[in-house]
Amino acid sequence: MTIDYSALDWLVSMTRKYQSQISLGLMATLLAIYGQDINRWVRHKTRHQHFIVRTTVFIFLCTFGYGWFTIFCAPHLSGALSRLPPRFLPGTVFMLFVVLGVLAERKRKI
């Protein structure tokens, strides 16, 4: 009995082909889920500051905080995914998005 692995091979090749975009999507999804909580915490910590200080902190949070997180962590996640055995890659990516979906549901984002 032989098993046809052509569908799995195709899925692995497509996942590898778009691995950096998948990693970026995972990071963006994390920020979409937890960004509001982060913003709320920063707003709470800076609520007694002057408008200019609050605005500057928000700008730095978005550019250097969220931007750094996305630009720095996405390649690391992509590297971690590339170290997975090929047969586990599509399932792992699928499960990561399912976990993020469950987290989003728990935080009532969807």
C-alpha positions as YAML, in Angstrom:
chain: A
units: angstrom
residues:
- id: 1
  name: MET
  ca: [0.00, 0.00, 0.00]
- id: 2
  name: THR
  ca: [1.44, 3.35, -1.02]
- id: 3
  name: ILE
  ca: [0.37, 6.75, 0.16]
- id: 4
  name: ASP
  ca: [0.19, 9.66, -2.26]
- id: 5
  name: TYR
  ca: [2.05, 12.56, -0.69]
- id: 6
  name: SER
  ca: [1.60, 14.94, -3.62]
- id: 7
  name: ALA
  ca: [-1.10, 16.99, -1.87]
- id: 8
  name: LEU
  ca: [1.01, 17.29, 1.29]
- id: 9
  name: ASP
  ca: [4.08, 18.19, -0.78]
- id: 10
  name: TRP
  ca: [2.11, 20.89, -2.56]
- id: 11
  name: LEU
  ca: [0.80, 22.27, 0.76]
- id: 12
  name: VAL
  ca: [4.31, 22.29, 2.25]
- id: 13
  name: SER
  ca: [5.74, 24.07, -0.80]
- id: 14
  name: MET
  ca: [2.99, 26.71, -0.72]
- id: 15
  name: THR
  ca: [3.46, 27.23, 3.01]
- id: 16
  name: ARG
  ca: [7.23, 27.58, 2.58]
- id: 17
  name: LYS
  ca: [6.73, 29.94, -0.35]
- id: 18
  name: TYR
  ca: [4.62, 32.32, 1.75]
- id: 19
  name: GLN
  ca: [6.31, 31.70, 5.10]
- id: 20
  name: SER
  ca: [7.43, 35.28, 5.69]
- id: 21
  name: GLN
  ca: [3.95, 36.61, 4.87]
- id: 22
  name: ILE
  ca: [2.41, 34.00, 7.16]
- id: 23
  name: SER
  ca: [4.72, 35.08, 9.98]
- id: 24
  name: LEU
  ca: [3.84, 38.72, 9.38]
- id: 25
  name: GLY
  ca: [0.16, 37.79, 9.45]
- id: 26
  name: LEU
  ca: [0.58, 35.99, 12.75]
- id: 27
  name: MET
  ca: [2.31, 39.03, 14.27]
- id: 28
  name: ALA
  ca: [-0.35, 41.39, 12.93]
- id: 29
  name: THR
  ca: [-3.06, 39.14, 14.35]
- id: 30
  name: LEU
  ca: [-1.40, 39.19, 17.76]
- id: 31
  name: LEU
  ca: [-1.29, 42.98, 17.66]
- id: 32
  name: ALA
  ca: [-4.93, 43.13, 16.57]
- id: 33
  name: ILE
  ca: [-5.89, 40.97, 19.54]
- id: 34
  name: TYR
  ca: [-3.73, 42.62, 22.21]
- id: 35
  name: GLY
  ca: [-3.15, 46.13, 20.80]
- id: 36
  name: GLN
  ca: [-6.20, 47.61, 22.47]
- id: 37
  name: ASP
  ca: [-5.10, 46.27, 25.86]
- id: 38
  name: ILE
  ca: [-1.62, 47.72, 25.37]
- id: 39
  name: ASN
  ca: [-3.08, 51.07, 24.32]
- id: 40
  name: ARG
  ca: [-5.40, 51.07, 27.33]
- id: 41
  name: TRP
  ca: [-2.48, 50.37, 29.69]
- id: 42
  name: VAL
  ca: [-0.37, 53.15, 28.14]
- id: 43
  name: ARG
  ca: [-3.33, 55.54, 28.26]
- id: 44
  name: HIS
  ca: [-3.81, 54.69, 31.95]
- id: 45
  name: LYS
  ca: [-0.12, 55.33, 32.71]
- id: 46
  name: THR
  ca: [-0.03, 58.64, 30.83]
- id: 47
  name: ARG
  ca: [-3.49, 60.02, 31.61]
- id: 48
  name: HIS
  ca: [-2.16, 62.80, 33.86]
- id: 49
  name: GLN
  ca: [0.48, 63.89, 31.38]
- id: 50
  name: HIS
  ca: [0.25, 66.84, 29.02]
- id: 51
  name: PHE
  ca: [-1.41, 66.29, 25.63]
- id: 52
  name: ILE
  ca: [1.92, 66.59, 23.81]
- id: 53
  name: VAL
  ca: [3.52, 63.96, 26.06]
- id: 54
  name: ARG
  ca: [0.59, 61.56, 25.58]
- id: 55
  name: THR
  ca: [0.67, 62.08, 21.81]
- id: 56
  name: THR
  ca: [4.44, 61.58, 21.67]
- id: 57
  name: VAL
  ca: [4.20, 58.40, 23.75]
- id: 58
  name: PHE
  ca: [1.47, 57.08, 21.45]
- id: 59
  name: ILE
  ca: [3.55, 57.85, 18.35]
- id: 60
  name: PHE
  ca: [6.57, 56.09, 19.82]
- id: 61
  name: LEU
  ca: [4.43, 53.16, 20.91]
- id: 62
  name: CYS
  ca: [3.05, 52.71, 17.40]
- id: 63
  name: THR
  ca: [6.26, 53.27, 15.44]
- id: 64
  name: PHE
  ca: [8.89, 51.80, 17.70]
- id: 65
  name: GLY
  ca: [6.74, 49.47, 19.79]
- id: 66
  name: TYR
  ca: [4.34, 47.88, 17.35]
- id: 67
  name: GLY
  ca: [6.59, 48.47, 14.36]
- id: 68
  name: TRP
  ca: [9.63, 46.95, 16.07]
- id: 69
  name: PHE
  ca: [7.60, 44.01, 17.29]
- id: 70
  name: THR
  ca: [6.35, 43.29, 13.80]
- id: 71
  name: ILE
  ca: [9.60, 43.85, 11.94]
- id: 72
  name: PHE
  ca: [11.83, 42.11, 14.50]
- id: 73
  name: CYS
  ca: [9.66, 39.19, 15.58]
- id: 74
  name: ALA
  ca: [8.19, 38.14, 12.22]
- id: 75
  name: PRO
  ca: [11.58, 37.03, 10.80]
- id: 76
  name: HIS
  ca: [12.32, 35.13, 14.02]
- id: 77
  name: LEU
  ca: [8.99, 33.36, 13.78]
- id: 78
  name: SER
  ca: [9.67, 32.61, 10.12]
- id: 79
  name: GLY
  ca: [13.04, 31.16, 11.11]
- id: 80
  name: ALA
  ca: [11.41, 29.01, 13.77]
- id: 81
  name: LEU
  ca: [8.89, 27.75, 11.24]
- id: 82
  name: SER
  ca: [11.65, 26.96, 8.77]
- id: 83
  name: ARG
  ca: [13.29, 24.67, 11.33]
- id: 84
  name: LEU
  ca: [10.16, 22.51, 11.55]
- id: 85
  name: PRO
  ca: [10.12, 19.25, 9.66]
- id: 86
  name: PRO
  ca: [8.26, 19.84, 6.38]
- id: 87
  name: ARG
  ca: [5.44, 17.44, 7.19]
- id: 88
  name: PHE
  ca: [4.58, 19.43, 10.35]
- id: 89
  name: LEU
  ca: [4.70, 22.92, 8.84]
- id: 90
  name: PRO
  ca: [1.18, 23.25, 7.35]
- id: 91
  name: GLY
  ca: [-0.47, 21.76, 10.43]
- id: 92
  name: THR
  ca: [1.56, 23.97, 12.77]
- id: 93
  name: VAL
  ca: [0.65, 27.12, 10.85]
- id: 94
  name: PHE
  ca: [-2.98, 26.08, 10.82]
- id: 95
  name: MET
  ca: [-2.93, 25.42, 14.57]
- id: 96
  name: LEU
  ca: [-1.24, 28.75, 15.29]
- id: 97
  name: PHE
  ca: [-4.02, 30.57, 13.49]
- id: 98
  name: VAL
  ca: [-6.63, 28.46, 15.30]
- id: 99
  name: VAL
  ca: [-5.03, 29.35, 18.66]
- id: 100
  name: LEU
  ca: [-5.07, 33.03, 17.69]
- id: 101
  name: GLY
  ca: [-8.71, 32.66, 16.66]
- id: 102
  name: VAL
  ca: [-9.56, 31.15, 20.04]
- id: 103
  name: LEU
  ca: [-7.70, 33.99, 21.78]
- id: 104
  name: ALA
  ca: [-9.58, 36.53, 19.69]
- id: 105
  name: GLU
  ca: [-12.88, 34.87, 20.54]
- id: 106
  name: ARG
  ca: [-12.05, 34.89, 24.26]
- id: 107
  name: LYS
  ca: [-11.24, 38.59, 24.08]
- id: 108
  name: ARG
  ca: [-14.42, 39.15, 22.08]
- id: 109
  name: LYS
  ca: [-12.56, 40.46, 19.05]
- id: 110
  name: ILE
  ca: [-14.69, 38.34, 16.68]
...
